[in-house]
Amino acid sequence: MSLFKRMKLLLFLVSQMAIIAFFILLYPHYFKPPPPEEEPKPKPMHVLVLSSWRSGSSFVGQLFGQHPDVFYLMEPAWHVWMTFSQSSASRLHMAVRDLIRAVFLCDMSVFDAYMTPGPRLQSSLFMWETSRALCSPPACNVFLRNEIISQPQCKLMCSKEPFEVVEKACRSYSHVVLKEVRFFNLQVLYPLLRDPSLNLHIVHLVRDPRAVFKSREHTTLELSIDSNIVMGPEWKKSNKDQPYEVMQVICHSQLEIYKAVQSLPKALRQRYLLMRYEDLVRDPVRQTAQLYEFTGLKFLPHLQNWVHNITQGKGMGDHAFATNTRNARKVSEAWRWSLPHEKVSQIQELCGHTMNLLGYRLLKSKQEQKNLSLDVLSTWAPSKQDDQEG
């Protein structure tokens, strides 16, 4: 090829490159490579710890609440019940359910109907200090997100944060866990189980009614408003059998919740876990591992150490509603040497069917009650039977 032709070809290529460069400068969006597709974020896990008063649910709440991937609130429906303290549990079920759904979706404006108007702090929430998530970023910058945080420390250092941080914190976690004692049947929760915007899993915690009764004796005053709502406004509050009547309602509700699960489709039954408090305190590390596996959480080493240490203390605990270090198994069996057998017999008569179904042996005499070598737990594990039936 002659030199002239080479020069002509070179000029043509340069002119074409100039034209392309001009168009790139003029219309850069046409020449940008498409952005890489973002992987969809996993759907948040929503967990409802369903139980009754004095059943160890505050402890189970802390098993979830201290996990660095969990936003936890203890009994948000307390606000509904205290606002309508002259009502009954059945009449408040729908309001409680709607509040729970909103909180699961991190819509904290739902509390506007149950709190005084005006500026509020996060400490306006009932038992807010039990939530590690409200004691660490982004809610409060005093503690690290992966720390085990004690309630007194949290209450001292983080109580002045504005209420708006609650919603901000909630949206930053992969798991939202709520603990509630104010549901008395499962039917009211069916819409939440079927709600496509929720990924609802239910942990149903039960405890020996004899132990629950004994624990309630120490907290009669604190639970008086709740007991009145459980029984309804027509209840005769002067009746000496009040404590037994409340226990009968509680036992019946726990039984009805468990039985209702058996009629659910298999896909929904797989989102329900029944756990006995006594099994938990006898083998806390293994049972906590089961809770975490069920809800898709990793059992981190520092949590394993914490669970072991908090359940292997020497005492009985400082306060009825605290979750400090104690001998958890000893606490769970305290009723056997402190509750008169006459009361044990009455509870067994009222709650016998529930106890049989959930694997609690009835005691026929005072001697059996005092004989601690006689195990009141059957070897039957409710969750395993569910698997076999499914």
DAQUIKA-V262070 format. One line per field, one symbol per residue. psi: psi as a letter, one per 30 degrees, with the letter a starting at -180 (. if undefined). A space follows every 50 residues. Layout:
psi=???
This chain:
psi=kleeeeeeeeeeeeeeeeeeeeeeeeiffffkkkkkkkkkkkkkkkkjjk alkhggfeeeeeeeffkfgkkkkjhffeeeefehfgaleeffeeeeeeee eeeeggjffffefglklakllfffkkheffjefgglkgekgellfgljkl eeeeeefgfgklfffeeeeefglfkjkkkkggkglfeffeeeefjfflik kkjjklljfeeeeeefefgeeegeeeeeeeflffkjffkfgeeeeeeeee eeeeeeeeeeefflleeeefgkkkkkeeeefeieeeeeeeeeeeghkkik efeeeeeeeffgafagleleglhlkljeeeefgeffffkkfeeeeeeeee geeeeeeghkkkkfleeeefjffjkfklfkjeeeeeeee.
